[in-house]
Amino acid sequence: MGRFRPLKQRIIDALTAEPERRMSYHSLAYKLWPPEQHPKAWNYSSNGGPPGWAMPLGRALRELKEAKLAYESVPRGGGAGHGDVILLTPAL
């Protein structure tokens, strides 16, 4: 692994494996937490709210954006989770 915490390194590894170093937010979540291996990550809270993977992924992406390593390209009129995640730096 690199100098990053495991989730951030997994995000970087997943994006590096893509030819264009980008993938949709949902596809990235699916790759990081495959539903067949992590079914609880895909369940919604009993009180409502996002699936279990959404908050850790959002935080990791925000921290990668602050470090100028990756960002989420959000389409016009869309909010978080509707765009593509793009790796900005070469393979780390």
N, CA, C and O atoms as a GROMACS GRO file, in nm:
protein
  368
    1MET      N    1   0.084  -0.118   0.000
    1MET     CA    2   0.000   0.000   0.000
    1MET      C    3   0.088   0.124   0.000
    1MET      O    4   0.210   0.114   0.016
    2GLY      N    5   0.028   0.237  -0.017
    2GLY     CA    6   0.103   0.362  -0.020
    2GLY      C    7   0.098   0.431   0.115
    2GLY      O    8   0.094   0.367   0.220
    3ARG      N    9   0.098   0.562   0.109
    3ARG     CA   10   0.101   0.642   0.231
    3ARG      C   11  -0.038   0.679   0.278
    3ARG      O   12  -0.053   0.762   0.368
    4PHE      N   13  -0.141   0.621   0.220
    4PHE     CA   14  -0.278   0.656   0.251
    4PHE      C   15  -0.344   0.552   0.339
    4PHE      O   16  -0.299   0.437   0.347
    5ARG      N   17  -0.450   0.594   0.406
    5ARG     CA   18  -0.529   0.498   0.484
    5ARG      C   19  -0.592   0.400   0.386
    5ARG      O   20  -0.606   0.430   0.267
    6PRO      N   21  -0.631   0.281   0.434
    6PRO     CA   22  -0.676   0.175   0.344
    6PRO      C   23  -0.788   0.215   0.247
    6PRO      O   24  -0.780   0.182   0.129
    7LEU      N   25  -0.891   0.285   0.292
    7LEU     CA   26  -1.001   0.319   0.201
    7LEU      C   27  -0.953   0.413   0.091
    7LEU      O   28  -0.988   0.393  -0.026
    8LYS      N   29  -0.876   0.513   0.125
    8LYS     CA   30  -0.825   0.605   0.023
    8LYS      C   31  -0.735   0.532  -0.075
    8LYS      O   32  -0.739   0.559  -0.195
    9GLN      N   33  -0.653   0.441  -0.026
    9GLN     CA   34  -0.566   0.365  -0.114
    9GLN      C   35  -0.648   0.275  -0.206
    9GLN      O   36  -0.615   0.260  -0.324
   10ARG      N   37  -0.756   0.217  -0.155
   10ARG     CA   38  -0.843   0.133  -0.239
   10ARG      C   39  -0.911   0.217  -0.347
   10ARG      O   40  -0.928   0.171  -0.459
   11ILE      N   41  -0.948   0.340  -0.314
   11ILE     CA   42  -1.007   0.430  -0.414
   11ILE      C   43  -0.904   0.460  -0.522
   11ILE      O   44  -0.934   0.451  -0.642
   12ILE      N   45  -0.784   0.496  -0.481
   12ILE     CA   46  -0.678   0.526  -0.578
   12ILE      C   47  -0.647   0.405  -0.664
   12ILE      O   48  -0.631   0.418  -0.785
   13ASP      N   49  -0.639   0.287  -0.603
   13ASP     CA   50  -0.612   0.164  -0.679
   13ASP      C   51  -0.723   0.135  -0.779
   13ASP      O   52  -0.695   0.098  -0.893
   14ALA      N   53  -0.849   0.153  -0.738
   14ALA     CA   54  -0.962   0.127  -0.828
   14ALA      C   55  -0.961   0.223  -0.946
   14ALA      O   56  -0.984   0.182  -1.060
   15LEU      N   57  -0.934   0.350  -0.921
   15LEU     CA   58  -0.931   0.449  -1.029
   15LEU      C   59  -0.809   0.430  -1.119
   15LEU      O   60  -0.818   0.451  -1.240
   16THR      N   61  -0.697   0.391  -1.062
   16THR     CA   62  -0.576   0.367  -1.140
   16THR      C   63  -0.596   0.251  -1.236
   16THR      O   64  -0.540   0.250  -1.346
   17ALA      N   65  -0.676   0.153  -1.196
   17ALA     CA   66  -0.700   0.035  -1.280
   17ALA      C   67  -0.787   0.067  -1.402
   17ALA      O   68  -0.790  -0.009  -1.498
   18GLU      N   69  -0.858   0.180  -1.398
   18GLU     CA   70  -0.944   0.219  -1.510
   18GLU      C   71  -0.860   0.291  -1.616
   18GLU      O   72  -0.775   0.372  -1.582
   19PRO      N   73  -0.884   0.261  -1.745
   19PRO     CA   74  -0.804   0.324  -1.852
   19PRO      C   75  -0.807   0.477  -1.848
   19PRO      O   76  -0.705   0.541  -1.872
   20GLU      N   77  -0.922   0.535  -1.818
   20GLU     CA   78  -0.933   0.682  -1.816
   20GLU      C   79  -0.919   0.739  -1.675
   20GLU      O   80  -0.935   0.859  -1.655
   21ARG      N   81  -0.888   0.653  -1.578
   21ARG     CA   82  -0.873   0.691  -1.437
   21ARG      C   83  -0.997   0.762  -1.384
   21ARG      O   84  -0.987   0.859  -1.309
   22ARG      N   85  -1.114   0.713  -1.425
   22ARG     CA   86  -1.240   0.770  -1.377
   22ARG      C   87  -1.346   0.661  -1.378
   22ARG      O   88  -1.340   0.569  -1.459
   23MET      N   89  -1.443   0.673  -1.290
   23MET     CA   90  -1.559   0.584  -1.288
   23MET      C   91  -1.671   0.654  -1.214
   23MET      O   92  -1.648   0.749  -1.139
   24SER      N   93  -1.792   0.606  -1.236
   24SER     CA   94  -1.906   0.670  -1.169
   24SER      C   95  -1.896   0.645  -1.018
   24SER      O   96  -1.837   0.548  -0.972
   25TYR      N   97  -1.956   0.736  -0.944
   25TYR     CA   98  -1.957   0.728  -0.798
   25TYR      C   99  -2.014   0.594  -0.753
   25TYR      O  100  -1.957   0.527  -0.667
   26HIS      N  101  -2.127   0.555  -0.812
   26HIS     CA  102  -2.193   0.430  -0.774
   26HIS      C  103  -2.108   0.310  -0.813
   26HIS      O  104  -2.098   0.214  -0.736
   27SER      N  105  -2.046   0.312  -0.931
   27SER     CA  106  -1.960   0.201  -0.973
   27SER      C  107  -1.840   0.186  -0.881
   27SER      O  108  -1.796   0.075  -0.852
   28LEU      N  109  -1.787   0.299  -0.837
   28LEU     CA  110  -1.674   0.295  -0.743
   28LEU      C  111  -1.717   0.230  -0.612
   28LEU      O  112  -1.646   0.146  -0.557
   29ALA      N  113  -1.833   0.270  -0.562
   29ALA     CA  114  -1.884   0.209  -0.438
   29ALA      C  115  -1.906   0.059  -0.457
   29ALA      O  116  -1.874  -0.020  -0.368
   30TYR      N  117  -1.959   0.021  -0.572
   30TYR     CA  118  -1.984  -0.120  -0.601
   30TYR      C  119  -1.852  -0.199  -0.603
   30TYR      O  120  -1.846  -0.313  -0.558
   31LYS      N  121  -1.748  -0.136  -0.657
   31LYS     CA  122  -1.618  -0.203  -0.664
   31LYS      C  123  -1.553  -0.213  -0.525
   31LYS      O  124  -1.489  -0.313  -0.493
   32LEU      N  125  -1.570  -0.109  -0.443
   32LEU     CA  126  -1.509  -0.109  -0.310
   32LEU      C  127  -1.584  -0.198  -0.211
   32LEU      O  128  -1.522  -0.262  -0.125
   33TRP      N  129  -1.716  -0.203  -0.224
   33TRP     CA  130  -1.800  -0.284  -0.135
   33TRP      C  131  -1.894  -0.370  -0.219
   33TRP      O  132  -2.012  -0.340  -0.229
   34PRO      N  133  -1.843  -0.479  -0.280
   34PRO     CA  134  -1.932  -0.564  -0.360
   34PRO      C  135  -2.047  -0.614  -0.272
   34PRO      O  136  -2.024  -0.667  -0.163
   35PRO      N  137  -2.171  -0.599  -0.319
   35PRO     CA  138  -2.287  -0.636  -0.236
   35PRO      C  139  -2.286  -0.782  -0.190
   35PRO      O  140  -2.334  -0.812  -0.080
   36GLU      N  141  -2.230  -0.871  -0.271
   36GLU     CA  142  -2.228  -1.012  -0.229
   36GLU      C  143  -2.131  -1.036  -0.114
   36GLU      O  144  -2.148  -1.131  -0.038
   37GLN      N  145  -2.030  -0.952  -0.100
   37GLN     CA  146  -1.934  -0.964   0.010
   37GLN      C  147  -1.967  -0.872   0.127
   37GLN      O  148  -1.932  -0.902   0.242
   38HIS      N  149  -2.033  -0.761   0.100
   38HIS     CA  150  -2.064  -0.661   0.202
   38HIS      C  151  -2.211  -0.620   0.195
   38HIS      O  152  -2.241  -0.504   0.170
   39PRO      N  153  -2.303  -0.714   0.217
   39PRO     CA  154  -2.446  -0.680   0.201
   39PRO      C  155  -2.492  -0.570   0.296
   39PRO      O  156  -2.579  -0.490   0.260
   40LYS      N  157  -2.437  -0.564   0.416
   40LYS     CA  158  -2.481  -0.461   0.512
   40LYS      C  159  -2.443  -0.320   0.466
   40LYS      O  160  -2.510  -0.223   0.503
   41ALA      N  161  -2.338  -0.308   0.388
   41ALA     CA  162  -2.298  -0.176   0.338
   41ALA      C  163  -2.402  -0.118   0.243
   41ALA      O  164  -2.407   0.003   0.223
   42TRP      N  165  -2.486  -0.204   0.184
   42TRP     CA  166  -2.585  -0.159   0.087
   42TRP      C  167  -2.723  -0.142   0.149
   42TRP      O  168  -2.817  -0.101   0.080
   43ASN      N  169  -2.737  -0.173   0.278
   43ASN     CA  170  -2.866  -0.153   0.345
   43ASN      C  171  -2.880  -0.007   0.385
   43ASN      O  172  -2.783   0.060   0.419
   44TYR      N  173  -3.003   0.040   0.382
   44TYR     CA  174  -3.031   0.175   0.428
   44TYR      C  175  -3.053   0.172   0.578
   44TYR      O  176  -3.092   0.069   0.634
   45SER      N  177  -3.030   0.282   0.644
   45SER     CA  178  -3.052   0.294   0.787
   45SER      C  179  -3.200   0.274   0.816
   45SER      O  180  -3.285   0.313   0.736
   46SER      N  181  -3.232   0.215   0.929
   46SER     CA  182  -3.372   0.196   0.967
   46SER      C  183  -3.439   0.331   0.993
   46SER      O  184  -3.562   0.341   0.990
   47ASN      N  185  -3.360   0.434   1.018
   47ASN     CA  186  -3.413   0.569   1.041
   47ASN      C  187  -3.410   0.653   0.913
   47ASN      O  188  -3.434   0.773   0.917
   48GLY      N  189  -3.382   0.590   0.801
   48GLY     CA  190  -3.368   0.663   0.676
   48GLY      C  191  -3.223   0.703   0.657
   48GLY      O  192  -3.140   0.680   0.744
   49GLY      N  193  -3.193   0.761   0.546
   49GLY     CA  194  -3.056   0.803   0.519
   49GLY      C  195  -2.990   0.719   0.413
   49GLY      O  196  -3.053   0.629   0.357
   50PRO      N  197  -2.865   0.746   0.385
   50PRO     CA  198  -2.795   0.678   0.276
   50PRO      C  199  -2.752   0.537   0.314
   50PRO      O  200  -2.756   0.500   0.432
   51PRO      N  201  -2.711   0.457   0.214
   51PRO     CA  202  -2.657   0.325   0.245
   51PRO      C  203  -2.528   0.339   0.326
   51PRO      O  204  -2.468   0.447   0.331
   52GLY      N  205  -2.486   0.231   0.389
   52GLY     CA  206  -2.372   0.234   0.479
   52GLY      C  207  -2.241   0.278   0.416
   52GLY      O  208  -2.156   0.332   0.486
   53TRP      N  209  -2.223   0.256   0.287
   53TRP     CA  210  -2.097   0.293   0.223
   53TRP      C  211  -2.088   0.442   0.191
   53TRP      O  212  -1.978   0.492   0.169
   54ALA      N  213  -2.199   0.513   0.187
   54ALA     CA  214  -2.201   0.650   0.135
   54ALA      C  215  -2.118   0.749   0.218
   54ALA      O  216  -2.044   0.829   0.162
   55MET      N  217  -2.130   0.744   0.348
   55MET     CA  218  -2.060   0.843   0.431
   55MET      C  219  -1.909   0.820   0.432
   55MET      O  220  -1.834   0.917   0.418
   56PRO      N  221  -1.859   0.696   0.449
   56PRO     CA  222  -1.714   0.679   0.444
   56PRO      C  223  -1.656   0.713   0.306
   56PRO      O  224  -1.546   0.769   0.297
   57LEU      N  225  -1.729   0.680   0.199
   57LEU     CA  226  -1.680   0.712   0.065
   57LEU      C  227  -1.678   0.863   0.045
   57LEU      O  228  -1.581   0.917  -0.008
   58GLY      N  229  -1.784   0.930   0.085
   58GLY     CA  230  -1.789   1.076   0.072
   58GLY      C  231  -1.677   1.145   0.147
   58GLY      O  232  -1.616   1.238   0.096
   59ARG      N  233  -1.650   1.099   0.267
   59ARG     CA  234  -1.542   1.160   0.347
   59ARG      C  235  -1.406   1.135   0.282
   59ARG      O  236  -1.325   1.227   0.271
   60ALA      N  237  -1.382   1.012   0.238
   60ALA     CA  238  -1.254   0.980   0.176
   60ALA      C  239  -1.235   1.062   0.048
   60ALA      O  240  -1.125   1.111   0.021
   61LEU      N  241  -1.341   1.077  -0.031
   61LEU     CA  242  -1.330   1.156  -0.154
   61LEU      C  243  -1.306   1.304  -0.122
   61LEU      O  244  -1.229   1.371  -0.191
   62ARG      N  245  -1.371   1.354  -0.019
   62ARG     CA  246  -1.349   1.494   0.021
   62ARG      C  247  -1.202   1.514   0.061
   62ARG      O  248  -1.141   1.615   0.024
   63GLU      N  249  -1.146   1.419   0.136
   63GLU     CA  250  -1.007   1.431   0.179
   63GLU      C  251  -0.911   1.418   0.061
   63GLU      O  252  -0.809   1.485   0.056
   64LEU      N  253  -0.944   1.330  -0.035
   64LEU     CA  254  -0.861   1.318  -0.155
   64LEU      C  255  -0.870   1.445  -0.240
   64LEU      O  256  -0.772   1.486  -0.302
   65LYS      N  257  -0.988   1.508  -0.241
   65LYS     CA  258  -1.004   1.634  -0.315
   65LYS      C  259  -0.921   1.744  -0.248
   65LYS      O  260  -0.854   1.822  -0.317
   66GLU      N  261  -0.924   1.750  -0.115
   66GLU     CA  262  -0.844   1.850  -0.043
   66GLU      C  263  -0.695   1.831  -0.068
   66GLU      O  264  -0.619   1.928  -0.069
   67ALA      N  265  -0.654   1.705  -0.088
   67ALA     CA  266  -0.513   1.675  -0.117
   67ALA      C  267  -0.482   1.690  -0.266
   67ALA      O  268  -0.369   1.667  -0.308
   68LYS      N  269  -0.583   1.729  -0.345
   68LYS     CA  270  -0.570   1.748  -0.490
   68LYS      C  271  -0.528   1.619  -0.562
   68LYS      O  272  -0.446   1.622  -0.653
   69LEU      N  273  -0.586   1.507  -0.517
   69LEU     CA  274  -0.556   1.377  -0.578
   69LEU      C  275  -0.672   1.323  -0.661
   69LEU      O  276  -0.649   1.252  -0.759
   70ALA      N  277  -0.795   1.356  -0.623
   70ALA     CA  278  -0.913   1.307  -0.694
   70ALA      C  279  -1.028   1.402  -0.666
   70ALA      O  280  -1.025   1.477  -0.568
   71TYR      N  281  -1.129   1.397  -0.751
   71TYR     CA  282  -1.249   1.476  -0.725
   71TYR      C  283  -1.368   1.411  -0.792
   71TYR      O  284  -1.354   1.324  -0.878
   72GLU      N  285  -1.487   1.454  -0.752
   72GLU     CA  286  -1.610   1.405  -0.814
   72GLU      C  287  -1.663   1.513  -0.907
   72GLU      O  288  -1.693   1.625  -0.864
   73SER      N  289  -1.674   1.479  -1.034
   73SER     CA  290  -1.729   1.569  -1.134
   73SER      C  291  -1.881   1.555  -1.126
   73SER      O  292  -1.936   1.450  -1.159
   74VAL      N  293  -1.948   1.661  -1.084
   74VAL     CA  294  -2.093   1.656  -1.064
   74VAL      C  295  -2.163   1.718  -1.185
   74VAL      O  296  -2.132   1.831  -1.222
   75PRO      N  297  -2.258   1.645  -1.247
   75PRO     CA  298  -2.329   1.701  -1.361
   75PRO      C  299  -2.418   1.818  -1.320
   75PRO      O  300  -2.456   1.829  -1.203
   76ARG      N  301  -2.449   1.901  -1.413
   76ARG     CA  302  -2.534   2.016  -1.387
   76ARG      C  303  -2.667   1.971  -1.328
   76ARG      O  304  -2.733   1.882  -1.382
   77GLY      N  305  -2.706   2.032  -1.219
   77GLY     CA  306  -2.832   1.997  -1.156
   77GLY      C  307  -2.825   1.873  -1.068
   77GLY      O  308  -2.923   1.838  -1.002
   78GLY      N  309  -2.710   1.807  -1.066
   78GLY     CA  310  -2.695   1.687  -0.984
   78GLY      C  311  -2.625   1.721  -0.853
   78GLY      O  312  -2.560   1.824  -0.841
   79GLY      N  313  -2.640   1.634  -0.758
   79GLY     CA  314  -2.573   1.654  -0.630
   79GLY      C  315  -2.464   1.550  -0.613
   79GLY      O  316  -2.429   1.479  -0.708
   80ALA      N  317  -2.411   1.543  -0.495
   80ALA     CA  318  -2.307   1.444  -0.466
   80ALA      C  319  -2.360   1.304  -0.495
   80ALA      O  320  -2.476   1.273  -0.467
   81GLY      N  321  -2.275   1.222  -0.550
   81GLY     CA  322  -2.314   1.085  -0.580
   81GLY      C  323  -2.373   1.066  -0.718
   81GLY      O  324  -2.413   0.955  -0.753
   82HIS      N  325  -2.378   1.172  -0.798
   82HIS     CA  326  -2.437   1.160  -0.932
   82HIS      C  327  -2.336   1.177  -1.043
   82HIS      O  328  -2.372   1.170  -1.161
   83GLY      N  329  -2.211   1.198  -1.010
   83GLY     CA  330  -2.110   1.223  -1.112
   83GLY      C  331  -2.007   1.112  -1.120
   83GLY      O  332  -2.027   1.002  -1.070
   84ASP      N  333  -1.896   1.145  -1.184
   84ASP     CA  334  -1.783   1.054  -1.196
   84ASP      C  335  -1.675   1.096  -1.097
   84ASP      O  336  -1.656   1.214  -1.070
   85VAL      N  337  -1.603   0.997  -1.045
   85VAL     CA  338  -1.488   1.024  -0.960
   85VAL      C  339  -1.366   1.014  -1.050
   85VAL      O  340  -1.349   0.917  -1.123
   86ILE      N  341  -1.281   1.116  -1.045
   86ILE     CA  342  -1.168   1.126  -1.137
   86ILE      C  343  -1.038   1.137  -1.056
   86ILE      O  344  -1.027   1.218  -0.965
   87LEU      N  345  -0.941   1.052  -1.092
   87LEU     CA  346  -0.809   1.057  -1.030
   87LEU      C  347  -0.727   1.164  -1.102
   87LEU      O  348  -0.716   1.160  -1.224
   88LEU      N  349  -0.670   1.257  -1.029
   88LEU     CA  350  -0.598   1.370  -1.088
   88LEU      C  351  -0.450   1.345  -1.108
   88LEU      O  352  -0.389   1.407  -1.195
   89THR      N  353  -0.392   1.257  -1.031
   89THR     CA  354  -0.248   1.236  -1.037
   89THR      C  355  -0.217   1.104  -1.103
   89THR      O  356  -0.304   1.017  -1.112
   90PRO      N  357  -0.095   1.086  -1.150
   90PRO     CA  358  -0.056   0.956  -1.204
   90PRO      C  359  -0.063   0.849  -1.096
   90PRO      O  360  -0.082   0.879  -0.978
   91ALA      N  361  -0.049   0.726  -1.137
   91ALA     CA  362  -0.056   0.613  -1.042
   91ALA      C  363   0.037   0.638  -0.924
   91ALA      O  364   0.154   0.673  -0.941
   92LEU      N  365  -0.017   0.619  -0.804
   92LEU     CA  366   0.060   0.643  -0.682
   92LEU      C  367   0.104   0.513  -0.621
   92LEU      O  368   0.170   0.513  -0.517
   0.00000   0.00000   0.00000
